[in-house]
Amino acid sequence: MNRRRSLLISLVAALMAGLLVYGVYVMQLKQIELQQTVRVVVAKDFIRAGVLIREEMVDFKLVQKGSYTGNMLTKLEEVVGQETLIPLGREEPILRWKMNQYHLLPSERQATFQIPKEYLLSVSNGIRAGDRVRIYLSGADGSSRRLFEEQEITVASVKSSANVEVDNPKNSNLLSKVEGDKEKMYASRLEANGAIDQINLNLAEQEWLQIDQLCSAKKAKLVIAFSSTSILAGD
């Protein structure tokens, strides 16, 4: 009887030792897996929102596999040519949802609104599709103020009276922007195929309702001004 008991105890001890060794082995495997790295795309320096990403603006960085998520990007071609929706920090892994390929389209919470001509007091001549603008309200009583708490608005399109997109046919502003050529972006505004007759802005619903409420009574009009961040945002 004692011999059987000793044998049983030995078997149980051996089994527990085996389980312990297996547990340590599994933990070591998990630790090794966590220590493995994945190469992801990061911003070299701070990048503002609304900037078209160029190859020289990004780099690769190794992150631990345990920190890697499916939203991180591992190929430059997935990033270059996209527009940032929010600012990106230095050496921050670039997440898929922080960019938008179709930068002239409104975001999920926005829509594209054509601003009625009777709401406009003036529109800067240098504005082109894809630019950022500042909107001011000029009242008939002489009062004026900037709308939307210092926020800049994206221009979806600017049309001439012939319903043609206003641009420089010899030196397109949008193509220059994609190429990241600031000199060409500036030069493209010196000539145009027509004067601005219509302007379409990407606005949140509340932003449009505010404009409509302020201007529909004909006691105030909008001044739409070109912002230099349209060209210099990548600096």
C-alpha positions as CSV (number, residue, x, y, z in Angstrom):
1,M,0.0,0.0,0.0
2,N,2.8,2.4,0.9
3,R,4.6,1.6,-2.3
4,R,1.5,2.4,-4.3
5,R,1.0,5.6,-2.4
6,S,4.6,6.6,-3.0
7,L,4.3,5.8,-6.7
8,L,1.1,7.9,-6.9
9,I,2.8,10.8,-5.1
10,S,5.7,10.5,-7.5
11,L,3.4,10.6,-10.5
12,V,1.5,13.6,-9.2
13,A,4.8,15.4,-8.5
14,A,6.1,14.6,-11.9
15,L,2.9,15.8,-13.5
16,M,2.9,19.1,-11.6
17,A,6.6,19.6,-12.4
18,G,5.8,19.0,-16.1
19,L,2.9,21.5,-16.0
20,L,5.2,24.0,-14.3
21,V,7.8,23.6,-16.9
22,Y,5.2,23.9,-19.7
23,G,3.8,27.0,-18.1
24,V,7.2,28.7,-17.9
25,Y,7.8,27.7,-21.5
26,V,4.5,29.3,-22.7
27,M,5.3,32.5,-20.7
28,Q,8.7,32.7,-22.3
29,L,7.2,32.3,-25.8
30,K,4.8,35.1,-25.1
31,Q,7.6,37.3,-23.7
32,I,9.7,36.6,-26.9
33,E,6.6,37.4,-29.0
34,L,6.1,40.7,-27.2
35,Q,9.7,41.6,-27.7
36,Q,9.6,41.1,-31.4
37,T,9.3,44.3,-33.4
38,V,7.3,45.5,-36.4
39,R,8.4,48.3,-38.7
40,V,5.7,51.0,-38.9
41,V,5.5,54.4,-40.7
42,V,5.8,57.5,-38.4
43,A,5.9,61.2,-38.9
44,K,9.5,62.6,-38.9
45,D,8.4,65.8,-37.3
46,F,5.1,67.5,-36.3
47,I,2.6,67.6,-39.2
48,R,-0.4,69.9,-39.1
49,A,-3.9,68.9,-40.0
50,G,-4.9,69.3,-43.6
51,V,-1.4,68.6,-45.0
52,L,-0.7,66.3,-48.0
53,I,1.9,63.9,-46.8
54,R,5.1,63.6,-48.9
55,E,7.7,60.9,-48.7
56,E,10.3,63.1,-47.0
57,M,7.9,63.9,-44.2
58,V,7.7,60.3,-42.9
59,D,10.1,57.5,-41.8
60,F,10.0,54.0,-40.3
61,K,10.2,53.1,-36.7
62,L,10.4,49.7,-34.9
63,V,7.6,49.1,-32.3
64,Q,7.2,46.1,-30.2
65,K,4.8,43.5,-31.6
66,G,2.7,43.7,-28.5
67,S,2.1,47.4,-29.1
68,Y,1.3,47.0,-32.8
69,T,-2.3,47.5,-33.9
70,G,-4.1,46.9,-37.2
71,N,-4.5,50.7,-37.7
72,M,-0.8,51.2,-38.0
73,L,0.7,51.3,-41.5
74,T,3.8,49.5,-42.6
75,K,4.2,50.7,-46.2
76,L,5.1,54.2,-47.4
77,E,2.7,54.0,-50.4
78,E,-0.2,53.7,-47.9
79,V,0.7,57.1,-46.5
80,V,2.3,59.3,-49.2
81,G,-0.3,61.4,-51.0
82,Q,-2.9,61.2,-48.1
83,E,-4.1,64.3,-46.2
84,T,-3.9,64.5,-42.5
85,L,-7.2,64.8,-40.7
86,I,-5.7,65.7,-37.3
87,P,-2.2,66.8,-36.3
88,L,0.5,64.1,-36.1
89,G,3.2,64.3,-33.5
90,R,6.9,63.7,-34.0
91,E,7.8,60.0,-34.5
92,E,4.1,59.2,-33.9
93,P,3.0,56.0,-35.6
94,I,0.5,57.0,-38.4
95,L,-2.9,55.4,-38.0
96,R,-5.1,54.8,-40.9
97,W,-8.1,56.8,-39.6
98,K,-5.9,59.9,-39.1
99,M,-5.7,60.4,-42.9
100,N,-8.0,60.8,-45.9
101,Q,-7.2,60.2,-49.5
102,Y,-10.0,62.2,-50.8
103,H,-9.0,65.5,-49.2
104,L,-11.6,67.6,-51.1
105,L,-14.5,65.6,-49.9
106,P,-16.1,66.5,-46.6
107,S,-15.5,64.4,-43.5
108,E,-18.1,62.2,-41.9
109,R,-19.6,65.0,-39.9
110,Q,-19.5,67.5,-42.8
111,A,-21.2,68.2,-46.1
112,T,-20.2,70.5,-49.0
113,F,-22.3,73.7,-49.1
114,Q,-22.3,76.2,-51.9
115,I,-22.4,79.7,-50.4
116,P,-25.2,81.8,-51.9
117,K,-23.9,84.9,-53.7
118,E,-26.1,87.2,-51.6
119,Y,-24.4,86.0,-48.5
120,L,-21.0,87.1,-49.8
121,L,-19.3,90.5,-49.4
122,S,-16.0,89.5,-50.8
123,V,-13.9,86.4,-51.7
124,S,-10.1,86.5,-51.9
125,N,-9.0,86.1,-55.6
126,G,-6.2,83.7,-54.7
127,I,-8.4,81.0,-53.3
128,R,-8.3,77.6,-55.0
129,A,-9.8,74.1,-54.3
130,G,-8.2,72.4,-51.4
131,D,-7.2,75.7,-49.7
132,R,-8.0,76.7,-46.2
133,V,-9.9,79.9,-45.6
134,R,-10.9,82.1,-42.7
135,I,-14.5,83.4,-42.6
136,Y,-15.4,86.7,-41.2
137,L,-18.9,88.2,-40.6
138,S,-19.4,91.9,-41.6
139,G,-22.5,93.5,-40.2
140,A,-24.5,96.3,-41.8
141,D,-24.1,98.2,-38.5
142,G,-20.4,98.2,-38.9
143,S,-19.6,95.3,-36.6
144,S,-17.4,92.5,-37.7
145,R,-16.0,89.3,-36.2
146,R,-14.4,86.0,-37.2
147,L,-16.6,82.9,-37.2
148,F,-16.0,79.4,-35.9
149,E,-13.6,80.1,-33.1
150,E,-10.4,80.5,-35.1
151,Q,-11.1,77.4,-37.1
152,E,-10.0,77.3,-40.8
153,I,-12.4,75.9,-43.3
154,T,-11.5,73.7,-46.3
155,V,-12.6,74.8,-49.8
156,A,-14.1,72.0,-51.8
157,S,-14.2,74.0,-55.1
158,V,-14.2,77.4,-56.7
159,K,-16.1,77.8,-60.0
160,S,-16.1,80.5,-62.6
161,S,-19.3,81.9,-64.2
162,A,-18.8,79.3,-66.9
163,N,-19.0,76.6,-64.1
164,V,-15.3,75.7,-64.7
165,E,-13.0,75.1,-61.7
166,V,-10.8,78.2,-61.2
167,D,-7.2,77.2,-61.5
168,N,-4.0,77.9,-63.5
169,P,-4.3,75.6,-66.6
170,K,-0.5,75.8,-67.1
171,N,0.4,75.1,-63.5
172,S,-2.4,73.4,-61.5
173,N,-2.5,74.3,-57.8
174,L,-3.8,70.8,-56.8
175,L,-1.0,69.0,-58.7
176,S,1.6,71.3,-57.2
177,K,0.1,70.6,-53.7
178,V,0.4,66.8,-54.2
179,E,4.0,67.2,-55.3
180,G,4.7,69.4,-52.3
181,D,6.1,72.2,-54.5
182,K,5.3,75.4,-52.6
183,E,6.9,77.7,-55.2
184,K,4.5,76.3,-57.9
185,M,1.6,76.5,-55.5
186,Y,2.3,80.2,-55.0
187,A,3.0,80.8,-58.8
188,S,-0.3,79.1,-59.7
189,R,-2.3,81.9,-58.1
190,L,-0.8,84.6,-60.3
191,E,-2.9,83.5,-63.3
192,A,-6.3,81.9,-63.5
193,N,-8.7,80.7,-66.1
194,G,-11.5,82.9,-64.7
195,A,-12.8,84.9,-61.8
196,I,-14.4,83.2,-58.8
197,D,-18.1,83.2,-59.2
198,Q,-19.1,80.3,-56.8
199,I,-17.4,78.9,-53.8
200,N,-18.2,75.6,-52.1
201,L,-17.0,74.9,-48.5
202,N,-16.9,71.7,-46.4
203,L,-18.9,72.6,-43.3
204,A,-20.4,70.8,-40.3
205,E,-24.2,71.1,-40.2
206,Q,-24.0,73.6,-37.2
207,E,-21.5,75.8,-39.1
208,W,-23.8,76.1,-42.1
209,L,-26.9,76.7,-40.0
210,Q,-25.0,79.5,-38.2
211,I,-24.0,81.1,-41.5
212,D,-27.6,80.8,-42.8
213,Q,-29.1,82.3,-39.7
214,L,-26.7,85.2,-39.7
215,C,-26.9,86.1,-43.4
216,S,-30.5,85.2,-44.4
217,A,-31.8,88.4,-42.7
218,K,-29.5,90.4,-45.0
219,K,-28.1,92.3,-42.1
220,A,-24.6,90.7,-42.4
221,K,-22.4,89.2,-45.1
222,L,-19.4,87.0,-45.3
223,V,-15.8,87.9,-46.1
224,I,-13.9,84.7,-47.1
225,A,-10.1,85.2,-46.8
226,F,-7.3,83.1,-48.1
227,S,-5.1,81.5,-45.3
228,S,-1.3,81.1,-45.9
229,T,-1.5,77.8,-44.1
230,S,-2.8,76.5,-47.5
231,I,0.7,76.7,-48.7
232,L,2.9,76.8,-45.6
233,A,1.1,74.2,-43.5
234,G,3.9,71.6,-44.1
235,D,6.6,73.9,-42.8
